[in-house]
Amino acid sequence: MAVLDTRHDVLATLGSWSDLVVQELSVTAPRRDVSQLSQFLLHHLNWLAEQFPAADFADEVEELIAQLRSTIDPDIRNTGSYGRPCVVPDCDGSINPEQTRHGAGRAASIDCSAGHSWEIHELLNIRQLMEQQREDVTA
């Protein structure tokens, strides 16, 4: 996908969600640039998360992230590369930084090459385990 197409999609999506916030909260609209729109949405993120279309917002932002990544590195989907070492003790696997979709009704997950899997809401647990591993190495 061309860079300009991606830029257009980012501005259109962020602009659309910002318009919803402006309309519903009667606040001043941000300038139409990615930085201003992003800051505006981040400022109103708690409100957005409480609204009915919050899942749509999250899905659209996730799609934008994937689109941006593939624009920056078109081969990113074909690498099959895994990132950090797994946080499970004695596991030689690596954690894939990309989310895996499991179909309707099932949550996305982050997976280990050895088969371990964490749903998105468990990411804070993974972070704590990674920090603990880091402390163990430096101790």
Residue pairs with C-beta under 8 A, 6 or more apart in sequence:
1 67
1 70
1 71
2 71
3 71
6 67
6 68
6 71
7 34
9 64
9 67
10 34
10 64
10 67
10 68
11 32
11 33
11 34
11 37
13 60
13 61
13 64
14 34
14 37
14 38
14 41
14 64
15 32
15 37
17 41
17 48
17 57
17 60
18 29
18 30
18 37
18 40
18 41
19 29
20 53
21 27
21 40
21 41
21 44
21 47
21 48
22 28
22 29
24 51
25 44
25 47
27 44
30 36
30 37
30 39
30 40
31 37
41 48
48 54
48 57
51 57
62 99
69 76
70 76
70 77
82 93
82 94
82 95
82 96
82 97
82 112
82 113
83 94
83 95
83 96
83 97
84 94
84 95
84 97
84 130
85 91
85 93
85 94
85 95
85 133
86 92
86 93
86 94
86 95
86 112
86 113
86 114
86 116
87 95
87 126
87 129
87 130
87 133
88 112
88 114
88 116
91 112
91 114
91 116
92 114
93 112
93 113
93 114
93 115
93 116
94 112
94 113
95 110
95 111
95 112
95 113
95 126
96 110
96 111
96 112
96 113
97 110
99 108
99 109
99 110
99 120
100 108
100 109
100 110
100 111
100 117
101 108
102 108
102 109
107 119
107 120
107 121
108 119
108 120
109 117
109 118
109 119
109 120
110 117
110 118
110 120
110 123
110 126
111 117
111 118
118 125
118 126
